[in-house]
């Protein structure tokens, strides 16, 4: 099945790829704001659940650094909590205090040394906070295990049996904005050259814009314009801190996969507004706000990136079960996205870009230490 998928993807590549001199689009250097990536391959943010009190450590250095050595153009750190209560689990990476900066800076410096751009995904888990890490069961923490109160736009649990969050009041909303602002300041101090706002997967900002989780009757609830308000305010407080044209991305869930929920049409309209505010790229994921079976299949989210790119006129990233160079190249050749984010495939193969270049007959630089293996 995997071999057939790869063969099918290869068949639809542009004929120019048949000449060895042609550079695959996957290795064309895109400009995002004021940075130029060396290729269109990015490490998708993936929680490692390997921190203590939010601190990065040697695991993160090796995990992220090896993908930079492996040739990724962009390395986006995992969802990084802007506050202790914004963590999904006690094991989440954080950037809520100055003490987190030095080790993060060590990692970003290493990534930069190897020609990649280091990006950070700033996140608040909302009602999906205060859980165990996946391999510890993923269930809500008990009081004895150090559970903390969760917050959301409304006092609506994620699913049956999950803790009921506290509906954020105006003071709580202001704290979220202040936390995003302070996290942005620390991100610059830690050497990040790109910021992504996490507004997907059922976390706090997604909870606000989805009608499934937002039942408010104030200026943050009800209409489409009100439900997206907090996300737009977060964008604006981040932009108050970052330099002009500093790359700013927003990850959204393009659909809730549920009737009556957030839709791709909503995502197109939101993306138009984000573009007008100066956001450079929309990272197009899906789902996560309610417990529902998602029709997962190869490239199942690529269509959302394509539609947002074409109808909103903004750069997009495609992500989700993209497992081969041919699949990635076919998305780009068909103008379906500007950037390819890889998650599980990068876990399987930290050197995917080097292998993809060979498959697509494109010559790329290898680390000097590895040159003896290039041929």
N, C-alpha and C positions, 0 to 999 in steps of 0.2 A: 504493500500500500504506500509506504513512504517513498520507495523508488519510483512508483508510478506518478506520485504527486510531483516529484522533482522533475521527471521527464516532461510532464505536462507544462510545468512552469517554464522550462527551458524552451519549449516550442513556441511560446508567445513572446520571447525576447526580441528586441529590435535586431534586424539583420546586420546592423553595424557591428554588433558584438562578434560576428563571425570573423572579423579581421583582427588579428592580434594587436594591431596598433591602436585600436579604438579603446578608450577608457570606459569601463562600465560605469553607469550612472551612480551605482552604489559607492564609487570611489571619487566622484566629483566633489570638490570641497564647497559645501553650502555656507552662505553667510546668514547668521542669525544675530540680529542686532549688530553690535560692534565686534563680534568674534567670527572667525572663519574656522570651521571644523575641517580636519584633514580628510574626512569621508562622511558618509551619511549613516554610519552605524553607531548606535548608542546603546549603552547598558541601561536597561529599564530599571527604575528604582525597585528593589526587592528587599523587604524586611529580612534582616538576618537574626533578629531576636538574640543578640549576643553581647548586649551592653549591660553594664551595671551602673545605675544612677545616671543613665544617659551618655556615659562616656564611650567614645570610640576606643578601640584597642588594636592589638596586633592582628586579630581576625580581620577587621575591616581594612587594615593596611594591605594585607596579603590578598584578600578577596578583591578589593577595588584596584589595587596596584597591578595585579596580574592581568586584569582586562585592559589596562592601559598598555602594559608590555605587549599584550596580544593584539594591539592595533586599533582599539575602539576610538572613534573620533570624539565621543562624548561619554563621560562617566557620570551618571546621576546617582548620587547617594540615596540610600533608602529613605522612606518616610521618616523625617527627623522632627521630633516633637518640639513644638514651640513652648510647651509648658509641661510640668509633670502630669497634670490631669489630662493633657492631650495625648498621652501615650496609649497605644493599643494594649500593650503589656508592660510589665515592669522591666522587660529586657530590651525595650526600644532605644534606639539612638536618640539623643536629644541635643538641643542647642538653646536651652533656657537659662544658662548661666555662663559667665565668662570663663569659668574653669574648663568648659568643654572645648574652648578654642584651640589650645596648643596642639593636641593630638590630631584634631581635624586638619589643622594647618600642615602638619607633617604629611598627612595623606595627600592633600591637594598639591603640595610641593612635589611629591613623587610623581603624581599623575602628570603635572605640567612638564616635568623633566623628560617624560616619554612622549611628548607631543600631543597629549589629549587635553580636553577641556573638562574641568571638574565642575559639576553642577550639584545643587542641593535641592531636595524636595521638602518644602516646609509644610508641616501637617498638624492637624488637630483631629483626633479620632472621634470626638463627639460622643454619641450614645454607644459606640462600639469600643469604647475604652474600658480599662480595668478588667482585662481578660488574661488568661494564661496563654503562653506561646503555643503554637500549633502542636509541637511534639510533646507538650505537657498537658494536652487535652483540649486547649482552646476554649474552655468553659469559663464563665465569669468567676472572678476572684471572690472568695468569701471574706468576711470581715476579719477572720483569723489569719487569712493569707495576705492581708494588707490592701483590701479593696478600697477604692476611693470613689466619691460621688461622680456620676457622669452627667453631662449636660447635652442639650439638644435644642432645636427650635421649639419643640413641643414635648410634653410629657408622654411620649409614645415609645414603647419598647421596640427594639429591632425585630424581635420575633417572640413568639410565645415562650414564656419561661425566662426571658432575658430581663435584666434589671430595667426598671422604669427610670429614665433620666429626668433630671430637673430642667424645666423650660427656662432658657436663658432670659434674664431680665436685662434692662438697658445697661446696667453696670457690668454684667457679665459679658455682654456683647462688646462693650468698650474695652474690657480686659483682653478679649480675644484680639481685637485690633492692636492694642498696645503690645501684646505678645508677638504678633506677626512683625510689628515694627522693630522690636528689640532683636528678634531672631534674624531679621534682615541685616541689621547693623553687625551682629556677630558673624553672619555669613560672609560679609565682605572682609572682616578682620581675619577670618579663617582661610581666606584665599580662594573662595569660590568665584568662578567667572560666569556663572549662569544660575538663575533661580527658577525653580518650578513651584507653583502653588498647587497643593494637592486638593482638588475639589471633586474627587471621584470616590468610587467604591464604598459609598454609604457613610463616609466620614463627615465631619461637621458641616463643611460648606456645601457638600452634596445634599445633606439632610435639609439644609435651608432651601435650596432651589427646587427640590422635588416635592410635589404636592402630596406624595404618599407619607411623608414624615413631617411636613410643615403644615400645622393647623392653626397658625397664629392669625390674629385679626388686627394686628398693628401694621406699621409701615414695613415690617419684615415678613409679612405673610399675605396670603390671598392671591393677588394678581401675580402674573409672571414678573412684572417689573419689581414688585416688592420682594418676591422670593429670591431674586438674583442680587438684591441690594447688598447683602453682606459680602458676597464674593467680590462685587465691584469695589466695595469699600476696602477690602483687603488688598486688591490690586493697587488701589490708589495710595494706601499707606506704604506699601512696598516701594512704589515708584517715587515716593517722597524721599526715600533713602538712597536708592541706587543711582549711579551716574546715568546721564542721558544715553540712550541706546544700549544700555546694559541688557543682555538677553533675558527676557521674562517670558516664561512658559506657564500655561495653565493646563493641568490634567483634569479632564472631565469624564464623567460617565455619559456617553452619548445617548444612552437609552436605559430606562429602568427594566425593560423587558416585561412590563406589566401594563395592562390596559388601565388607563387613568393616571399613569405615572408620567415621568419625564420622557420626552420623545426626541427623535432625531430632528424633527422640525424645531423644537425648542432649542436644541443644541446649535443649529444653524443660526438662529436669531441671536443666541447668546454669543456665539463666536463673532458675529458681525459687530456686536457692541464691544467685545474684548479687543478686537482689532482697532476700533475707533479710539479706544483708550491707550493704545500703544503696546498691547501684548503682541509678541512676535510670533508665537506658535501655539497651537492647541494640540495637546497630547490626547489622542482619542481612544479611551478605554470604554468599558460599559459595565453596568450592573453594580451590585454590591449593597444597594440600599434596603432591599427586602430579601427575604429568603425565597428564592425562586429558581427553578431549573433553567439554566441558560443553554441555548442550543449551540454548544461548543463544537467547533469543527475547524479544520485548517483555515487560517486567514479570516476567521469569522468576524473580526472587527474591522478589517481593512476597508470595507464598504463605507463605514461611517467616516473614516479619515478622508476618503475620496470625496464624499458628498460635501463635507464641511469645507474642504479645500476649494472645491469648485463653486459652491454657492455662497460661501462667506468671503472668499477671496483672501484667505489667511493661510499661512504655512501650517501644515499639520504633520503629526507623527503617527505612523501606523504601528500597532502593537497587538500581540495575541496570536500564539501558535504559528509564528513565522520561523520556520526551522531550516531553511536552506538559502544559499546564495541566490539560487534561481528564483525562489519565491520572492525574496526581497527585491531583486532586480526587476522582476515583472511588475511589482507594485509601482516602482519608480518610473519604469518605462511607460506605464499606462497613466501617468500623471495622477496616481492615487494618493501620494503623500510626498513629503519633502525629506522625511527622516524615518529611519527604520529603528524601532526599539526592540531589543531582544531581551527576554528574561530567562526562561528555562533553557533555551538553546545556549545562552552564555554560561549557564551553570554547567552544562554538559561539555562545553568547549570554550575555555577562556581565550583561545587563539582563533576564534571564528573569523575575524577579519583577514588574518594571514591566509587561512585556508580558502576563504571566499575569493580573495584576489587571484589565487592560483586557478580556482575553478572558472573564474570569469576572465582569464587571460589578461590580467592587469598586474603590472609590476608595482609593488609598494615597498617602502623601506622597512627593513626588519631591525630590531635592536642589534647593535654591534655584537653583543654577547651571543647572539643566536645565528649570526650570519653563516656559520659553518653548516647549518641545517637547512638553509634556504633552498638549495638546489638538490 
